[in-house]
Amino acid sequence: MRFRPFVASLAFLAVATAGAVQIAQAAEPEWRTGTSLLGELKYGADFKHYDYVNPDAPKGGTLNQTSEGSFDSLNPYVVQGTPAAGLGALGGGQLYDTLMSQSLDQVGTNYPLIAQSVAYPDDFSWVKFKLNPAAKWHDGKPITVDDVIWSFNVLKAQSPLYNKYYHDVVKAEKTGDGEVTFTFTSGGNRELPNIMGDLVVLPKHWWEGTDASGKKRDITKPTMEIPLGSSAYKIESVVPGKTIVWSRVENYWGKNLPVNVGRNNFDHIRYEYFRDQNASWEAFKKGGFEDYRGEASIGRWMRGYDFPAVARGDVIKAMFPLRSSGRMQGFLINTRRDKFKDPKVREALNWAYDFESMSKNLFFGQYKRINSYFAGSELASSGLPSGKELDILETVKGEVPEEVFTKEFKLPVYDTPQSQRDNLRHAVQLLKAAGYDQKNGKLVNTQTGQPLNIEFLADDPSAERFIGPFMANLRKLGIDAQIRVVDSAQYTSRLNDFDFDITTPNVVMAQSLSPGNEQRDFWSSAAADSPGSRNYMGIKNPAIDKLVDRVIFAKDRDELVAATHALDRVLLWNYYVVPQWYDDRIKIAYWNKFGMPEKQPEYTGIDPFSWWIDTAKEQALKARAE
């Protein structure tokens, strides 16, 4: 995917660094116009634009969007604060360009952006980029190698995401005119040259300068000062916590690059903040606040779109296939809590979850049960391990549950009244084996006398709709299960600090079809106690650390798939999560004001930045609203 690596002795690092620098100086690299983890690039040196875009798409108009909660920072690269919509903790968001641009219609593929070409050796021990001399900041100053090196060092030092993503990158240095080289701890990580293209480049001169009051800026702290950017959009205005407006940069240096032709067509993008998802939904129905929305609620999708604008064709529903990622969505169990350290307790929670009744009563039978950390992709494990996957698992035999080798992982099924009784009975047996028993209707620890209490943390009152049935089953076991709903800012803070028993983030743990260094941020021991990491469950498991490395250092696609299957299987058998559901379709609804290309990118499903405002449609909408 694209978010990633970790350690070696100082002596080894010194030798590896020196060796790689010599290679960088001596070797004649093959300069490439793109990188792909799957081999051949879809577009060659004559790349003009993505084949799904309209290269003549008109510019103009405003895209209105909503966001929930609030924001208090325009610096997304620190753990503190909640960044505004349009800014991203990994990547450049709408403000900054990266060295390369991730392809939207081919997995694991990058094309030039700030860098015009890239080179790396067969052993993947380093990568170098040649910067495009036309690349400029919004103030007209050139983007330099110094900016790249400064950005790399700062982000790796302060951002948990970038620290894990680029942990195996020893250093960045200038090795020629407009040329920057990144040296790795060792060779063998075939993903690193590719994901170095994801590095966001920040303006060193701006961040090291002073603000209007003469105060020195500090990139390690949140800020509400509008930062200098480099991308197709800049921040035009901000109402703290309420509104952020982005405007298209007319003289954007990269507007004619192939990855941008036919895209970035809106003159303005306006994000209005609302209290929660229900308020945002009401704003969408009213019109003028949210021009398109991805619909996450199947209940709303099936029954909620019955308002007049839909009936008269002003709001259109559409579905697109989602092929770009696997995913895990579930109730995340915080193993930092002593009560969840025993895998039997975590397994018992899985046996108490009745997906089938929820699917029938809440989801119209439209969702598929998640049974993998890479659900919906070829990376999901199944059956019993064999072949290369089995060979990899043998390297951690004795460190993982024996069932990994002997049993196919299957989740409990609630399809009959008898199965409901049997599943809850099995949960009771697991809890007894973990040292719990019922006393006066309460499940208590037989050693400490402490009752088993579980608090579900959520940021939206509507979450009780799908958490409630799970809590009801837990209460049947004698577990005191409660839900606590907090505002989005508090939820983000508690999630970053791992201050919860069980939670279910409204953003799925998405996986690309080419997993790599980001797996450390998800599952590694090093990330478990790093605030802001995505190891929400607090996994500290040496076997999983080893399997993550096998994924990262896979020599080819076959080994990568086998290693990911092995990792997936061990994660599942440790019961860190109670898996929920997924949909392999993107469901969107939009006000009929857009022009759209005839097709959308096959990999990501949709690319709203390839849409444009159709002025005739927009005027017709306004006329009917009057």
CORHUQUI-V270272 format. One record per backbone hydrogen bond with DSSP energy under -0.5 kcal/mol. CO is the residue of the C=O (numbers start at 0). NH is the residue of the N-H. If there is no record, write none. Layout:
CO|NH  CO|NH
//
This chain:
8|12  9|13  10|14  11|15  12|16  13|17  14|18  15|19  16|20  17|21  18|22  19|23  20|24  21|25  22|26  26|28  28|30  31|117  32|111  34|109  35|38  37|39  43|46  49|52  51|598  52|54  53|56  60|266  60|267  61|63  62|269  63|290  63|291  64|271  66|273  67|69  72|83  73|75  74|77  80|82  81|71  81|72  83|86  85|93  91|94  91|95  93|232  94|229  94|230  96|200  97|113  98|112  98|114  100|110  103|603  105|108  107|36  108|102  109|34  110|100  113|131  114|112  116|129  117|31  118|127  120|123  122|187  124|183  125|120  126|181  127|118  128|130  128|179  129|115  129|116  130|132  131|134  134|142  136|139  140|136  141|143  143|147  144|148  145|149  146|150  147|151  148|152  149|153  150|154  151|155  152|156  153|157  154|158  157|159  158|162  159|163  160|164  161|165  163|166  164|4  165|168  167|169  167|184  170|182  172|180  175|177  175|178  177|130  178|174  178|175  179|128  180|172  180|182  181|126  182|169  182|170  187|189  188|191  188|192  190|193  190|194  191|195  193|196  194|197  195|198  196|99  198|98  199|201  201|203  202|206  203|207  205|208  208|216  210|213  214|210  217|220  222|73  228|137  231|248  233|235  233|246  236|244  237|239  238|241  238|242  241|272  242|238  243|270  244|235  244|236  245|268  246|233  247|249  248|251  251|254  253|256  256|259  256|260  257|49  259|262  264|59  266|247  267|62  268|245  268|270  269|64  269|271  270|243  271|66  273|68  275|279  276|280  277|281  278|282  279|283  280|284  281|285  282|286  282|288  290|590  292|294  292|588  293|295  295|297  296|300  297|301  298|302  299|303  299|304  303|305  306|309  306|310  307|311  308|313  308|314  309|312  313|591  315|589  317|587  319|585  320|322  323|512  325|510  326|374  327|508  328|579  329|331  330|577  331|333  331|502  332|334  333|336  336|339  337|340  340|342  341|344  341|345  342|346  343|347  344|348  345|349  346|350  347|351  349|352  351|353  352|354  353|357  354|358  355|359  356|360  357|361  357|362  358|364  362|365  367|581  371|374  373|376  374|326  376|379  385|388  385|389  386|390  387|391  388|392  389|393  390|394  391|394  392|395  393|396  395|398  400|403  401|404  401|405  402|406  403|384  412|414  415|419  416|420  417|421  418|422  419|423  420|424  421|425  422|426  423|427  424|428  425|429  426|430  427|431  428|432  429|433  430|435  431|434  434|445  436|443  438|441  441|438  441|443  442|451  443|436  444|448  449|444  450|452  451|479  453|455  453|481  454|456  454|500  454|501  455|483  456|503  457|485  459|462  460|463  461|464  462|465  462|466  463|467  465|469  466|470  467|471  468|472  469|473  470|474  471|475  472|476  473|476  473|478  474|477  477|442  478|480  479|453  481|455  483|457  483|485  486|490  487|491  488|492  489|493  490|494  491|495  492|496  493|498  494|497  495|531  497|499  500|333  501|456  502|331  505|507  507|509  508|327  510|325  515|518  516|519  516|520  517|520  517|521  518|522  519|523  520|533  523|527  524|527  524|528  526|529  528|530  529|532  533|535  534|537  536|334  540|544  541|545  542|546  543|547  544|548  545|549  546|550  547|551  548|552  550|553  551|190  553|189  555|559  556|560  557|561  558|562  559|563  560|564  561|565  562|566  563|567  564|568  565|569  566|570  567|571  568|572  569|573  570|573  570|575  571|574  575|332  576|578  577|330  579|369  581|367  583|321  584|586  585|319  585|587  586|294  587|317  588|292  589|315  590|592  592|613  594|611  600|604  602|322  603|605  606|609  607|610  608|263  608|264  611|594  611|613  612|614  613|617  614|618  615|619  616|620  617|621  618|622  619|623  620|624  621|625  622|625
//
